């Protein structure tokens, strides 16, 4: 769900930012509300796309790239 390939294939999130957040959540015992909310939002979106969208890995425009990597 949070692999570089999975994040890139949906095109919704900045791959580097997700990797950094994932690493931070795995290595630091306490994270703030903002990090938790971002992590849950990313994970929920990835799970939703995998389970309910036939376009999970195909024909999805890369919105992160279109936004200049700020998504």
C-alpha positions as a printed Julia matrix, in Angstrom:
71×3 Matrix{Float64}:
   0.0    0.0     0.0
   2.78   2.42    0.81
   5.5    1.18   -1.5
   7.01   3.66   -3.93
   5.41   1.79   -6.81
   1.94   1.82   -5.19
   2.11   5.53   -4.39
   3.44   6.41   -7.85
   0.84   4.31   -9.64
  -2.07   6.26   -8.16
  -0.42   9.62   -8.77
  -2.23  11.26   -5.87
   0.62  11.78   -3.42
   4.22  12.91   -3.5
   6.25   9.69   -3.32
   9.18  11.21   -1.42
   6.93  12.88    1.14
   5.02   9.63    1.77
   8.27   7.68    2.17
   9.56  10.27    4.64
   6.31  10.21    6.64
   6.23   6.4     6.61
   9.8    6.24    7.9
   9.06   8.83   10.58
   5.97   6.93   11.8
   7.91   3.65   11.92
  10.96   4.97   13.78
   9.58   7.52   16.23
   7.46   6.2    19.08
   5.31   9.32   19.31
   4.08  11.39   16.41
   1.78  14.34   16.37
  -1.84  14.57   15.32
  -0.91  16.1    11.97
   1.41  13.21   11.05
  -1.14  10.65   12.19
  -3.92  12.3    10.21
  -1.76  12.48    7.08
  -0.7    8.84    7.42
  -4.27   7.61    7.94
  -5.49   9.72    5.02
  -2.84   8.33    2.66
  -3.35   4.75    3.78
  -7.16   5.04    3.6
  -7.0    6.48    0.1
  -4.64   3.76   -1.11
  -6.85   1.03    0.4
  -9.99   2.57   -1.1
  -8.43   2.75   -4.54
  -7.23  -0.84   -4.33
 -10.57  -2.23   -3.21
 -13.17  -0.06   -4.92
 -11.64   1.53   -7.98
 -10.95  -0.27  -11.21
  -8.63   2.62  -12.04
  -6.32   2.04   -9.08
  -3.23   1.6   -11.22
  -4.31   2.62  -14.7
  -5.61   5.75  -16.37
  -5.23   7.91  -13.27
  -3.59  11.24  -14.02
  -0.54  11.96  -11.91
  -1.98  14.75   -9.8
   1.13  15.08   -7.64
   3.24  15.85  -10.7
   0.6   18.26  -12.02
   0.65  20.1    -8.69
   4.42  20.4    -8.81
   4.91  17.63   -6.25
   3.03  19.47   -3.52
   0.19  16.97   -3.05
